[in-house]
């Protein structure tokens, strides 16, 4: 399965993107701010570096459940896809939502978007597919 996150908006505190599964729009994403090229990711303050990452369902000790984790993020571990509405909810992870606030500082219906995506990821893994996420 191929997932693409295309970032389209940057504010002082957020980075918004459109997430597509196999080329079809799935939901919006919200992350922390993007660091300039060459600078390292800072926990809970900066977005995931652009690149291609394998996604696995692993146990989260923070959330106490199986959740999507981006593997081999440079200089970082535990980067996940999960629900949340603002940059305060990310801790450097990728949040999902079905709508974006006019000020571009919040996403809405996050749990619904996350749960729908999670079901697709689980089905792909059940079929034996690898999951790859590309952030541009």
Z-matrix of the N, CA and C atoms (Angstrom, degrees):
N
C 1 1.451
C 2 1.518 1 108.67
N 3 1.316 2 115.93 1 137.49
C 4 1.456 3 121.89 2 178.70
C 5 1.520 4 109.99 3 -114.65
N 6 1.330 5 114.71 4 129.16
C 7 1.459 6 122.31 5 178.52
C 8 1.523 7 107.08 6 -120.88
N 9 1.318 8 115.31 7 136.70
C 10 1.469 9 120.77 8 179.79
C 11 1.521 10 108.76 9 -124.31
N 12 1.331 11 116.76 10 129.72
C 13 1.457 12 122.07 11 171.98
C 14 1.523 13 107.02 12 -110.98
N 15 1.335 14 115.12 13 116.77
C 16 1.467 15 121.61 14 178.34
C 17 1.517 16 107.76 15 -107.40
N 18 1.314 17 116.21 16 110.00
C 19 1.464 18 121.18 17 -179.12
C 20 1.526 19 109.10 18 -73.21
N 21 1.348 20 116.13 19 136.46
C 22 1.471 21 118.89 20 -176.84
C 23 1.519 22 114.17 21 -131.90
N 24 1.325 23 118.80 22 -10.41
C 25 1.458 24 120.31 23 -178.03
C 26 1.520 25 110.06 24 -146.21
N 27 1.329 26 114.74 25 136.68
C 28 1.465 27 121.19 26 178.25
C 29 1.528 28 108.37 27 -129.44
N 30 1.334 29 116.20 28 124.77
C 31 1.464 30 120.68 29 174.34
C 32 1.528 31 107.05 30 -115.29
N 33 1.306 32 116.39 31 -172.87
C 34 1.470 33 120.31 32 179.12
C 35 1.524 34 111.86 33 -66.06
N 36 1.352 35 117.32 34 -23.46
C 37 1.468 36 119.77 35 -176.07
C 38 1.518 37 114.55 36 -126.19
N 39 1.334 38 118.96 37 -10.87
C 40 1.469 39 120.13 38 -175.24
C 41 1.521 40 112.81 39 -135.12
N 42 1.322 41 113.14 40 158.83
C 43 1.462 42 122.44 41 169.94
C 44 1.524 43 105.44 42 -128.64
N 45 1.326 44 116.40 43 123.21
C 46 1.457 45 121.55 44 179.06
C 47 1.519 46 110.42 45 -104.24
N 48 1.326 47 115.26 46 148.24
C 49 1.454 48 120.65 47 178.35
C 50 1.509 49 111.33 48 -143.91
N 51 1.325 50 114.54 49 168.40
C 52 1.459 51 122.41 50 172.22
C 53 1.519 52 106.91 51 -110.79
N 54 1.328 53 116.83 52 127.82
C 55 1.453 54 121.82 53 -179.26
C 56 1.526 55 108.42 54 -103.28
N 57 1.329 56 116.14 55 127.11
C 58 1.463 57 122.26 56 178.28
C 59 1.523 58 108.90 57 -120.22
N 60 1.329 59 116.07 58 139.50
C 61 1.458 60 122.88 59 174.74
C 62 1.523 61 106.78 60 -108.62
N 63 1.323 62 115.89 61 119.93
C 64 1.473 63 121.69 62 -178.20
C 65 1.528 64 110.85 63 51.37
N 66 1.344 65 116.05 64 40.69
C 67 1.460 66 121.59 65 174.96
C 68 1.517 67 115.71 66 84.71
N 69 1.332 68 118.21 67 -2.33
C 70 1.462 69 121.23 68 -179.26
C 71 1.524 70 109.93 69 -109.23
N 72 1.347 71 115.40 70 131.20
C 73 1.466 72 120.19 71 179.96
C 74 1.521 73 110.23 72 -54.62
N 75 1.324 74 115.71 73 132.79
C 76 1.463 75 122.25 74 179.43
C 77 1.531 76 111.27 75 -114.44
N 78 1.344 77 116.80 76 -49.01
C 79 1.462 78 120.50 77 -176.21
C 80 1.523 79 109.37 78 -169.11
N 81 1.313 80 115.19 79 176.42
C 82 1.457 81 122.03 80 173.16
C 83 1.522 82 109.02 81 -93.52
N 84 1.325 83 115.67 82 158.93
C 85 1.459 84 121.11 83 175.63
C 86 1.524 85 109.42 84 -126.11
N 87 1.317 86 115.05 85 154.66
C 88 1.459 87 121.93 86 174.99
C 89 1.519 88 107.47 87 -134.64
N 90 1.320 89 114.92 88 132.77
C 91 1.468 90 122.49 89 177.53
C 92 1.521 91 108.51 90 -134.19
N 93 1.322 92 115.07 91 173.86
C 94 1.458 93 120.80 92 169.91
C 95 1.527 94 108.40 93 -68.93
N 96 1.324 95 116.87 94 -177.18
C 97 1.465 96 121.77 95 -178.26
C 98 1.533 97 111.39 96 -70.77
N 99 1.325 98 115.64 97 152.66
C 100 1.465 99 122.27 98 178.18
C 101 1.521 100 108.84 99 -83.76
N 102 1.327 101 115.80 100 133.26
C 103 1.472 102 120.09 101 175.84
C 104 1.516 103 109.33 102 -83.36
N 105 1.314 104 117.64 103 150.90
C 106 1.459 105 120.05 104 176.42
C 107 1.533 106 110.82 105 -59.42
N 108 1.345 107 117.50 106 150.69
C 109 1.466 108 120.36 107 179.37
C 110 1.523 109 111.76 108 -53.62
N 111 1.317 110 114.96 109 139.55
C 112 1.460 111 121.13 110 178.10
C 113 1.513 112 114.20 111 93.08
N 114 1.331 113 117.95 112 -16.38
C 115 1.455 114 120.62 113 178.30
C 116 1.520 115 109.39 114 -94.74
N 117 1.320 116 116.11 115 144.15
C 118 1.465 117 121.49 116 -176.12
C 119 1.527 118 111.51 117 -75.02
N 120 1.322 119 114.49 118 153.11
C 121 1.462 120 121.88 119 174.05
C 122 1.527 121 109.01 120 -64.61
N 123 1.327 122 116.42 121 139.79
C 124 1.459 123 122.25 122 178.17
C 125 1.521 124 107.35 123 -113.22
N 126 1.342 125 116.55 124 126.27
C 127 1.452 126 121.07 125 -177.33
C 128 1.522 127 111.29 126 -53.94
N 129 1.331 128 115.49 127 132.18
C 130 1.462 129 124.80 128 175.18
C 131 1.526 130 114.11 129 62.81
N 132 1.340 131 117.55 130 13.21
C 133 1.462 132 119.63 131 -179.80
C 134 1.515 133 113.55 132 -131.18
N 135 1.322 134 118.15 133 -20.42
C 136 1.453 135 119.38 134 -174.31
C 137 1.523 136 111.98 135 -132.80
N 138 1.326 137 114.57 136 157.89
C 139 1.459 138 122.11 137 -178.39
C 140 1.529 139 111.22 138 -74.55
N 141 1.303 140 114.86 139 165.45
C 142 1.464 141 122.68 140 176.66
C 143 1.525 142 108.32 141 -66.91
N 144 1.327 143 119.17 142 135.02
C 145 1.466 144 119.72 143 177.57
C 146 1.526 145 110.91 144 -60.00
N 147 1.334 146 116.74 145 141.80
C 148 1.459 147 120.39 146 175.59
C 149 1.526 148 108.47 147 -56.39
N 150 1.318 149 116.32 148 142.96
C 151 1.456 150 120.19 149 -179.54
C 152 1.507 151 111.22 150 157.58
N 153 1.317 152 115.53 151 -171.78
C 154 1.464 153 123.00 152 -178.51
C 155 1.527 154 108.10 153 -115.87
N 156 1.333 155 115.83 154 128.32
C 157 1.450 156 121.45 155 -175.23
C 158 1.527 157 110.59 156 -132.45
N 159 1.323 158 115.84 157 139.35
C 160 1.450 159 119.62 158 171.22
C 161 1.525 160 107.79 159 -76.05
N 162 1.333 161 115.91 160 145.43
C 163 1.463 162 121.69 161 179.35
C 164 1.518 163 108.52 162 -114.85
N 165 1.322 164 116.44 163 132.09
C 166 1.461 165 122.02 164 177.28
C 167 1.524 166 108.05 165 -127.55
N 168 1.318 167 116.60 166 154.02
C 169 1.459 168 120.62 167 171.12
C 170 1.517 169 106.98 168 -92.45
N 171 1.328 170 116.23 169 114.18
C 172 1.456 171 121.83 170 -178.14
C 173 1.530 172 108.98 171 -129.13
N 174 1.326 173 115.07 172 161.40
C 175 1.460 174 119.89 173 -179.07
C 176 1.530 175 109.95 174 -77.01
N 177 1.320 176 115.74 175 127.77
C 178 1.460 177 121.95 176 177.00
C 179 1.527 178 109.06 177 -95.96
N 180 1.323 179 116.76 178 120.43
C 181 1.465 180 119.55 179 176.29
C 182 1.529 181 110.75 180 -72.01
N 183 1.324 182 117.95 181 -23.85
C 184 1.467 183 121.47 182 177.59
C 185 1.529 184 111.32 183 -73.01
N 186 1.354 185 116.70 184 -45.21
C 187 1.459 186 121.18 185 -175.72
C 188 1.534 187 113.01 186 -98.88
N 189 1.333 188 116.71 187 -10.82
C 190 1.475 189 123.04 188 177.82
C 191 1.530 190 113.10 189 60.13
N 192 1.335 191 115.51 190 43.99
C 193 1.460 192 120.78 191 176.27
C 194 1.526 193 109.35 192 -161.38
N 195 1.351 194 115.46 193 166.73
C 196 1.456 195 119.92 194 173.50
C 197 1.513 196 108.97 195 -72.38
N 198 1.344 197 115.22 196 132.37
C 199 1.467 198 120.78 197 -177.71
C 200 1.521 199 109.39 198 -145.02
N 201 1.346 200 117.15 199 157.11
C 202 1.463 201 120.03 200 176.33
C 203 1.531 202 110.75 201 -67.02
N 204 1.331 203 115.26 202 131.86
C 205 1.465 204 121.98 203 177.22
C 206 1.518 205 108.80 204 -125.32
N 207 1.334 206 116.60 205 134.54
C 208 1.463 207 121.35 206 174.39
C 209 1.517 208 107.73 207 -83.87
N 210 1.326 209 115.92 208 124.45
C 211 1.463 210 121.13 209 -176.65
C 212 1.523 211 110.91 210 -92.39
N 213 1.317 212 114.88 211 148.47
C 214 1.465 213 123.27 212 174.16
C 215 1.528 214 114.13 213 59.70
N 216 1.334 215 116.61 214 38.75
C 217 1.460 216 120.46 215 171.03
C 218 1.526 217 106.05 216 -71.01
N 219 1.336 218 118.38 217 127.23
C 220 1.468 219 119.63 218 -176.03
C 221 1.528 220 112.88 219 -53.32
N 222 1.322 221 115.31 220 126.62
C 223 1.462 222 123.55 221 175.89
C 224 1.526 223 113.90 222 61.29
N 225 1.348 224 117.04 223 24.01
C 226 1.451 225 119.10 224 -177.99
C 227 1.508 226 112.59 225 -150.85
N 228 1.331 227 116.71 226 154.41
C 229 1.458 228 123.70 227 175.77
C 230 1.528 229 108.52 228 -134.49
N 231 1.320 230 115.56 229 159.84
C 232 1.458 231 120.35 230 173.21
C 233 1.507 232 115.10 231 75.20
N 234 1.330 233 118.00 232 22.86
C 235 1.461 234 121.22 233 177.42
C 236 1.528 235 107.51 234 -81.51
N 237 1.330 236 116.72 235 122.79
C 238 1.455 237 121.47 236 -172.78
C 239 1.524 238 112.29 237 -124.36
N 240 1.313 239 114.48 238 165.70
C 241 1.457 240 122.97 239 166.83
C 242 1.525 241 104.74 240 -102.48
N 243 1.341 242 117.27 241 127.78
C 244 1.461 243 119.70 242 179.20
C 245 1.515 244 110.87 243 -157.86
N 246 1.320 245 116.02 244 178.23
C 247 1.456 246 120.55 245 179.73
C 248 1.521 247 109.96 246 -83.60
N 249 1.310 248 114.61 247 157.82
C 250 1.455 249 123.32 248 179.85
C 251 1.512 250 108.08 249 160.52
N 252 1.319 251 116.50 250 165.47
C 253 1.461 252 119.22 251 -172.65
C 254 1.526 253 115.86 252 -119.60
N 255 1.334 254 117.86 253 -25.05
C 256 1.464 255 120.28 254 -176.09
C 257 1.526 256 109.97 255 -135.80
N 258 1.313 257 116.02 256 172.87
C 259 1.464 258 120.57 257 178.67
C 260 1.531 259 111.14 258 -59.80
N 261 1.319 260 118.00 259 -26.97
C 262 1.462 261 120.80 260 177.96
C 263 1.523 262 112.14 261 -65.29
N 264 1.340 263 117.48 262 -20.22
C 265 1.467 264 122.36 263 -178.51
C 266 1.529 265 113.74 264 -91.14
N 267 1.319 266 118.64 265 -7.66
C 268 1.460 267 119.42 266 -168.52
C 269 1.516 268 115.72 267 -84.56
N 270 1.318 269 118.65 268 -40.95
C 271 1.470 270 122.46 269 -170.17
C 272 1.521 271 110.33 270 50.50
N 273 1.336 272 116.54 271 32.38
C 274 1.459 273 121.42 272 178.91
C 275 1.511 274 114.66 273 88.91
N 276 1.328 275 117.33 274 5.67
C 277 1.465 276 121.79 275 -178.31
C 278 1.519 277 111.13 276 -94.01
N 279 1.320 278 115.30 277 -177.07
C 280 1.458 279 123.86 278 -179.17
C 281 1.527 280 108.21 279 -106.22
N 282 1.342 281 117.25 280 116.72
C 283 1.458 282 122.40 281 178.60
C 284 1.523 283 109.42 282 -97.22
N 285 1.328 284 116.93 283 152.79
C 286 1.457 285 121.68 284 -179.70
C 287 1.519 286 110.35 285 -119.25
N 288 1.340 287 117.17 286 149.72
C 289 1.458 288 122.04 287 177.17
C 290 1.511 289 110.71 288 -160.61
N 291 1.341 290 116.13 289 162.65
C 292 1.461 291 119.96 290 -178.83
C 293 1.518 292 112.98 291 -96.25
N 294 1.334 293 118.58 292 -12.31
C 295 1.459 294 122.36 293 -178.99
C 296 1.521 295 109.29 294 -148.80
N 297 1.337 296 114.91 295 158.65
C 298 1.460 297 122.52 296 -177.86
C 299 1.523 298 109.01 297 -119.19
N 300 1.327 299 117.09 298 136.99
C 301 1.463 300 121.95 299 176.68
C 302 1.518 301 110.17 300 -66.54
N 303 1.340 302 117.91 301 149.92
C 304 1.464 303 120.26 302 179.33
C 305 1.531 304 113.73 303 -55.90
N 306 1.334 305 117.56 304 -32.81
C 307 1.469 306 119.76 305 179.73
C 308 1.527 307 112.87 306 -81.53
N 309 1.334 308 117.21 307 -2.84
C 310 1.468 309 124.78 308 177.71
C 311 1.529 310 113.20 309 61.89
N 312 1.334 311 116.55 310 26.72
C 313 1.460 312 121.92 311 178.88
C 314 1.525 313 112.12 312 -108.91
N 315 1.342 314 117.59 313 1.57
C 316 1.466 315 121.41 314 -174.10
C 317 1.527 316 109.17 315 -153.93
N 318 1.342 317 114.93 316 148.27
C 319 1.461 318 121.12 317 170.38
C 320 1.520 319 108.33 318 -117.78
N 321 1.331 320 116.22 319 160.21
C 322 1.460 321 121.47 320 -175.34
C 323 1.530 322 111.08 321 -122.92
N 324 1.335 323 115.36 322 163.23
C 325 1.471 324 123.15 323 178.38
C 326 1.523 325 110.90 324 55.08
N 327 1.301 326 115.20 325 41.91
C 328 1.455 327 120.56 326 -173.83
C 329 1.523 328 113.02 327 -64.76
N 330 1.314 329 116.96 328 -44.50
C 331 1.465 330 118.46 329 -177.39
C 332 1.517 331 110.36 330 -62.84
N 333 1.325 332 117.47 331 -41.10
C 334 1.466 333 121.00 332 179.54
C 335 1.528 334 110.64 333 -61.66
N 336 1.324 335 116.99 334 -46.58
C 337 1.468 336 120.39 335 179.62
C 338 1.523 337 110.76 336 -63.34
N 339 1.328 338 116.48 337 -42.96
C 340 1.463 339 120.26 338 -179.64
C 341 1.531 340 110.75 339 -63.58
N 342 1.313 341 117.16 340 -47.44
C 343 1.465 342 120.64 341 -177.45
C 344 1.533 343 111.18 342 -62.37
N 345 1.332 344 117.78 343 -41.62
C 346 1.462 345 121.52 344 178.53
C 347 1.526 346 110.40 345 -62.15
N 348 1.333 347 117.09 346 -44.65
C 349 1.460 348 121.16 347 177.90
C 350 1.523 349 110.89 348 -64.81
N 351 1.315 350 117.32 349 -43.73
C 352 1.461 351 121.14 350 -179.03
C 353 1.532 352 111.15 351 -58.26
N 354 1.324 353 117.77 352 -42.12
C 355 1.469 354 120.51 353 178.35
C 356 1.529 355 111.15 354 -60.26
N 357 1.325 356 117.22 355 -38.81
C 358 1.472 357 120.66 356 177.94
C 359 1.527 358 111.44 357 -67.60
N 360 1.316 359 116.65 358 -39.64
C 361 1.467 360 120.32 359 178.40
C 362 1.525 361 110.71 360 -65.16
N 363 1.322 362 116.83 361 -44.45
C 364 1.465 363 120.90 362 178.85
C 365 1.524 364 111.00 363 -61.42
N 366 1.328 365 117.35 364 -41.49
C 367 1.466 366 120.97 365 179.58
C 368 1.526 367 110.71 366 -64.46
N 369 1.321 368 117.32 367 -40.80
C 370 1.468 369 120.69 368 178.49
C 371 1.519 370 110.65 369 -63.04
N 372 1.319 371 117.10 370 -44.08
C 373 1.461 372 119.87 371 179.34
C 374 1.527 373 111.14 372 -66.43
N 375 1.334 374 117.04 373 -37.04
C 376 1.464 375 120.27 374 176.62
C 377 1.528 376 111.81 375 -62.27
N 378 1.344 377 116.36 376 -30.77
C 379 1.469 378 120.99 377 176.91
C 380 1.527 379 112.03 378 -81.31
N 381 1.330 380 116.71 379 -1.62
C 382 1.461 381 120.83 380 -179.98
C 383 1.511 382 114.34 381 84.08
N 384 1.320 383 117.61 382 13.79
C 385 1.464 384 121.78 383 -179.76
C 386 1.530 385 110.97 384 -82.60
N 387 1.308 386 115.89 385 145.67
C 388 1.464 387 121.15 386 168.20
C 389 1.522 388 107.30 387 -81.64
N 390 1.316 389 116.46 388 150.26
C 391 1.461 390 121.33 389 178.28
C 392 1.524 391 108.17 390 -114.78
N 393 1.325 392 116.11 391 126.25
C 394 1.461 393 122.31 392 178.78
C 395 1.517 394 109.29 393 -122.49
N 396 1.324 395 115.61 394 134.98
C 397 1.445 396 122.43 395 178.25
C 398 1.520 397 108.73 396 -117.93
N 399 1.324 398 116.21 397 126.54
C 400 1.456 399 121.40 398 178.04
C 401 1.527 400 107.88 399 -111.99
N 402 1.324 401 116.70 400 125.86
C 403 1.452 402 122.74 401 177.75
C 404 1.522 403 108.21 402 -107.48
N 405 1.331 404 115.36 403 121.82
C 406 1.478 405 120.27 404 -179.83
C 407 1.509 406 110.15 405 -117.65
